[in-house]
Amino acid sequence: MACYLMLLPEVALVLRMGWVMVLLILKLQRFAEGSAMHLHDPVPFQFAGQAWDRLSADMHCKKGLLGDHSSWTFQVQLLKAEFFEGRIAGALSNFQIFRDEDFEQGLYPVAGCSESAHEAMNRVAGMAVADSGKVELSGKAKAELDILGPDPHGDGLNFQAVLWCLHEAIIISIIIIIIVIIIIITVVVVVVVVSIFIFIFIFIFIFIFIFIFIIIVIIIVIIIVIIIIIFIFIIIFIFIFIYIYIFIYIYIFIFIFIFIFNIIIIIIIIIIIVIIIVIIIIIIIITITIIVIVSFITITSTIIITTTISLYPPYVEGLIRREVMVFEGSLATAGRRLTDFIRQACLIPWRQLL
């Protein structure tokens, strides 16, 4: 029990660390799934036909995957966009468009995001191909997706970006969970091992202390006995040499008397202890017997009388119940008197001996 009580602070510390790590995991996972995964890896987009239709098809949010994330906006950087007649410039709703020449000079946008999608598309199409209103791309155009922050006019998360967020969040969560498990197991093992060593050290220290104390006491007693014996022998030898012819018989008689008296006292003490043990055993047996007999009689009488009551008419039930109560009271009184009598009878010899 003492060992378990010693372990309570360490166990509480481990549980608190585990709870803190669980909260940290939940916060990191929410952070990773929501906004922390700034994706700087290029996400490929294929444009053909009408630029706005394909762009909106690829970039519109996929609501429902991680909830409604329509408050997020995205910055799309067209690394290379070749047209039949010129290069693209302008803005498409929340998607900022950059020219190839600006990439080497710091990626500054040509136009802002104040225009509507169709107006910007019409202006870009007019700049590229004025007659048809269509912007056609030759080859592939790549865009880098980067989460900027909350925007009430945003279009939400891209499907591929959400998958990347989930993958990285799951990987980070698994790594953190493994680290937390390793830390908890290490702390528990260290606490248990240290507690066991402390318990063994305390046990050995107490054992050694008791052993040394007993040895010291034994040595002191032996020294005292030896001194007393030496003193007695000196006195005896003095008296022997002085009164050897006068008191030798008196000393022998006294020694024999003391020896016999000690033996008698020891025998009397042993007999008294045996008598006390026998009396206690007899009292226990008689008490148990009385309890068993009274319980058996009470249970049997209760069963018989209950059965009898069930067979008699209702108007006799009250009378029988009163008789049963009187009988049970008399039986309990008799049992108590018998127990008191046995107790007094067993204590009389002991009091007389005292």
URDANOR-V88841 format. One record per pair of residues at least 4 apart in sequence whose ideal C-beta (glycine too) atoms are under 8 Angstrom apart, sorted by the first residue. I is the first residue (numbers start at 1). GAP is how many residues later the second one is. If there is no record, write none. Layout:
# URDANOR-V88841
I;GAP
I;GAP
This chain:
# URDANOR-V88841
1;4
2;4
2;197
3;4
3;192
3;193
3;196
4;4
6;189
6;192
6;193
7;4
7;184
7;185
7;188
8;4
9;4
10;4
10;177
10;181
10;185
11;4
11;180
12;4
13;4
13;174
14;4
14;170
14;173
14;174
14;177
15;4
16;4
17;4
17;166
17;167
17;170
18;4
18;162
18;166
19;4
20;4
21;4
21;155
21;159
21;162
21;163
22;4
22;158
23;4
24;4
24;152
25;4
25;148
25;151
25;152
25;155
26;4
27;4
28;4
28;8
28;144
28;145
28;148
29;4
29;140
29;143
29;144
30;4
31;4
31;5
32;4
32;5
32;133
32;136
32;137
32;140
32;141
33;4
33;33
33;132
33;133
33;136
34;32
35;37
35;112
35;114
37;110
37;127
37;128
37;131
37;132
38;108
38;109
39;4
39;106
39;107
39;108
39;122
39;125
39;126
40;104
40;106
41;103
41;123
42;37
42;100
42;101
42;102
43;99
43;100
43;101
43;102
43;115
43;117
43;118
44;96
44;98
44;99
45;9
45;10
45;13
45;14
45;95
45;96
45;97
45;98
46;8
46;94
46;95
47;4
47;7
47;8
47;34
47;90
47;93
47;94
48;6
48;88
48;89
49;4
49;5
49;85
49;87
50;4
50;84
50;85
51;4
51;37
51;70
51;73
51;74
51;83
51;84
51;85
51;86
52;4
52;40
52;65
52;66
52;69
52;83
53;4
54;4
55;4
55;37
55;40
56;4
56;61
58;100
59;15
59;17
59;36
59;96
59;99
60;95
60;96
61;8
61;9
61;11
61;93
61;94
61;95
61;96
61;97
62;94
62;95
62;96
62;97
62;100
63;4
63;5
63;6
63;7
63;93
64;4
65;92
65;94
65;97
66;91
66;96
66;99
66;100
68;88
69;87
69;88
70;84
70;85
70;86
71;79
71;80
71;81
71;83
72;75
72;76
72;77
72;78
72;79
72;82
72;84
72;85
73;21
73;75
73;76
73;77
73;78
73;80
73;81
73;82
74;20
74;21
74;71
74;72
74;73
74;74
74;80
74;81
74;84
75;20
75;21
75;70
75;71
75;73
76;19
76;20
76;21
76;67
76;68
76;69
77;19
77;21
77;26
77;30
77;66
77;67
78;10
78;19
78;20
78;22
78;63
78;64
78;65
79;21
79;24
79;62
79;63
79;64
79;65
80;20
80;59
80;60
80;61
80;62
81;6
81;7
81;19
81;56
81;60
82;5
82;55
82;56
82;57
83;4
83;5
83;45
83;46
83;52
83;53
83;54
83;55
84;44
84;45
84;52
84;54
85;43
85;44
86;41
86;42
87;12
87;13
87;41
88;9
88;11
88;36
88;39
88;40
88;47
89;8
89;10
89;21
89;22
89;35
89;38
90;7
90;20
90;21
90;25
90;30
90;33
90;34
90;37
91;4
91;5
91;6
91;18
91;19
91;20
91;21
91;22
91;23
91;24
91;29
92;5
92;25
92;28
92;29
92;32
93;20
93;22
93;23
93;24
93;27
93;60
93;62
94;19
94;57
94;59
94;60
94;61
95;18
96;13
96;16
96;17
97;12
97;13
97;14
97;27
98;4
98;5
98;9
98;10
98;11
98;12
99;4
99;11
101;4
102;4
102;5
102;6
102;7
102;8
103;4
111;4
111;9
115;4
115;5
115;8
116;4
117;4
118;4
119;4
120;4
121;4
121;14
122;4
122;11
123;4
124;4
124;11
125;4
125;5
125;7
125;8
125;9
125;10
126;4
126;7
128;7
129;4
129;5
129;6
129;7
137;4
145;13
145;16
147;14
150;4
157;4
157;5
157;8
158;4
159;4
160;4
161;4
162;4
163;4
164;4
165;4
166;4
167;4
168;4
169;4
170;4
171;4
172;4
173;4
174;4
175;4
176;4
177;4
178;4
179;4
180;4
181;4
182;4
183;4
184;4
185;4
186;4
187;4
188;4
189;4
190;4
191;4
192;4
193;4
194;4
195;4
196;4
197;4
198;4
199;4
200;4
201;4
202;4
203;4
204;4
205;4
206;4
207;4
208;4
209;4
210;4
211;4
212;4
213;4
214;4
215;4
216;4
217;4
218;4
219;4
220;4
221;4
222;4
223;4
224;4
225;4
226;4
227;4
228;4
229;4
230;4
231;4
232;4
233;4
234;4
235;4
236;4
236;15
237;4
238;4
239;4
239;8
239;12
240;4
240;8
243;4
243;5
244;4
247;4
248;4
249;4
250;4
251;4
252;4
253;4
254;4
255;4
256;4
257;4
258;4
259;4
260;4
261;4
262;4
263;4
264;4
265;4
266;4
267;4
268;4
269;4
270;4
271;4
272;4
272;81
273;4
274;4
275;4
275;74
275;75
276;4
276;74
277;4
278;4
279;4
279;67
279;70
279;71
280;4
281;4
282;4
282;64
283;4
283;59
283;60
283;63
284;4
285;4
286;4
286;56
287;4
287;52
287;55
288;4
289;4
290;4
290;45
290;48
290;49
291;4
292;4
293;4
294;4
294;37
294;38
294;41
295;4
296;4
297;4
297;34
298;4
298;30
298;33
299;4
300;4
301;4
301;23
301;26
301;27
302;4
302;22
303;4
304;4
305;4
305;15
305;19
306;4
307;4
308;4
308;12
309;7
309;8
309;11
309;12
312;4
312;5
312;8
313;4
316;4
317;4
318;4
319;4
320;4
321;4
322;4
323;4
324;4
325;4
326;4
327;4
328;4
329;4
330;4
331;4
332;4
333;4
334;4
335;4
336;4
337;4
338;4
339;4
340;4
341;4
342;4
343;4
344;4
346;4
347;4
348;4
349;4
350;4
